[in-house]
Amino acid sequence: MRVIIIPIVLSLYGNVVFSQNEKKSELPSVDIKTLTGETFNTSDIKNPDGPIFLSFWATWCKPCIKELIAVDENYEDWQDEFGLKVYAVSIDDVKSMSRVAPFVNGRAWEFEILLDPNSDFKRAMNVINVPHSFILNKNGEVIWQHNSYSPGDEDEIYKILKEITPEK
């Protein structure tokens, strides 16, 4: 029974930071869509210049929007300091997917927006609730994940980025 409860508790309540000795997981290969309707394979989520912030979100999720606004406010600085690239994966379903592009364009978000209307990538990443965010190192390995958003979480994101990025 404990074996089942511990992963559930970790996924619901906390951050998971992998130590240097633990096996780091890589992203699964799943076909999803771009905002223009093109097929995009998640194995192409890469950034040889630095870390990746990957966020699962939805237009109807207020905490998701708050998190992405906070990331957007820091994005230019984080790009300059860490070489960060952000991918925001909308889990809006087929019925509400048409709202994503106008929603994103209205906010002028500069990061990559991807669509997962069938939740295939969401399931492959074991995402239960949104927002659910991951930080990947430049090798594409998941080194941190967090479920939910509270104001100030961007300070923790900054701290993790600083820890994993070598000095320039």
FIBAVEX-412580 format. One record per residue (C-alpha): x, z, y; residue in one letter. Coordinates in steps of 0.001 Angstrom, whole numbers, padded with zeros to 6 digits, always signed. Example, Ala and Ser with C-alpha at 12.3 -4.5 7.8 and 13.67 -1.06 7.14 Angstrom:
2
+012300+007800-004500A +013670+007140-001060S 
This chain:
168
+000000+000000+000000M +002827+000802+002452R +004325-002638+001968V +001125-004219+003286I +000525-001805+006155I +003986-001972+007757I +003936-005729+008516P +000395-005451+009831I +001323-002572+012131V +004415-004437+013360L +002452-007595+014067S -000306-005764+015892L +001614-003268+017945Y +005132-004089+018630G +008077-006157+019339N +010304-007213+016555V +013916-007589+017496V +016176-008808+014745F +019573-007196+014398S +022701-009286+013963Q +022730-008646+010201N +019143-009649+009461E +018125-013131+008369K +016642-014903+011345K +013722-017211+010739S +013477-020782+011941E +010412-022659+013115L +008269-024414+010527P +007757-028178+010757S +004142-028881+011804V +002588-031866+013580D +000712-030900+016738I -000081-032814+019976K +001307-033217+023470T -000925-033158+026553L -000954-036967+026462T -002218-036981+022853G +001031-037992+021194E +002059-036398+017891T +004803-033812+018289F +006580-032166+015368N +007474-028531+015959T +010904-029126+014425S +011607-030881+017763D +011290-027588+019651I +014954-027367+020534K +017239-026406+023362N +020963-026860+022701P +021661-025510+026207D +020148-022073+025657G +017245-019982+024419P +013597-020963+024032I +010538-018986+025019F +007605-020042+022825L +004155-018769+023755S +000844-019212+021930F -002014-019054+024434W -005530-020277+025238A -007389-021166+028428T -009990-018469+027683W -007359-015717+027213C -006785-013767+030444K -003668-011891+029198P -002207-015255+028070C -002668-016692+031537I -001134-013620+033162K +001891-013893+030859E +002377-017597+031579L +002009-017009+035331I +004728-014339+035104A +006954-016664+033072V +006326-019490+035539D +007298-017237+038470E +010651-016570+036764N +011178-019918+035055Y +013451-021582+037612E +015730-018527+037782D +015775-018191+033982W +016622-021888+033639Q +019536-021476+036043D +020826-018222+034535E +020195-018770+030815F +019380-022460+030337G +015930-021363+029123L +013306-023841+027988K +009648-022801+027684V +007068-024227+025291Y +003476-023043+025705A +001284-023900+022710V -002434-023931+023456S -004660-022900+020566I -007788-024153+022315D -009935-025856+019674D -011056-029488+019675V -014129-028634+021789K -012183-026934+024589S -008902-028884+024303M -009942-031234+027123S -009758-028283+029547R -006064-027643+028913V -004500-030482+030968A -006569-029846+034133P -005968-026102+033732F -002181-026572+033473V -002032-029221+036219N -003958-026913+038555G -001248-024317+038145R +001636-026826+038333A +003403-025281+035356W +006689-027087+034780E +007246-026112+031159F +006290-028021+028017E +002628-027684+027029I +001656-028463+023450L -001743-028482+021745L -002548-026911+018377D -006337-027501+018158P -006504-026947+014388N -004264-023840+014547S -001845-025319+012010D +001264-024189+013897F -000388-020886+014768K -000985-020177+011060R +002509-021326+010104A +003964-018834+012608M +001668-016012+011399N +000109-015655+014829V -003088-013638+014672I -003856-012772+018293N -002827-014407+021542V -000804-014147+023591P +001923-014107+020982H +005379-015017+022199S +008721-015671+020583F +012272-016015+021835I +014524-018339+019881L +018257-018611+020270N +019901-021976+020962K +020116-022557+017187N +016315-022417+016967G +016220-019077+015164E +013472-016600+016039V +015155-013464+017324I +012263-011695+019067W +008495-011746+019103Q +005804-009905+020977H +002035-009731+020686N -000089-009115+023829S +000914-008923+027475Y +001235-006150+030024S +002522-006538+033578P +006262-005978+033489G +006790-007568+030055D +008802-010241+031857E +011453-007564+032505D +011825-007111+028756E +011989-010883+028283I +014770-011014+030879Y +016646-008229+029097K +016446-010056+025739I +017549-013339+027331L +020514-011582+028930K +021497-010017+025589E +021474-013291+023666I +022969-015625+026247T +026743-015751+026689P +028096-015425+030198E +028476-018782+031968K 
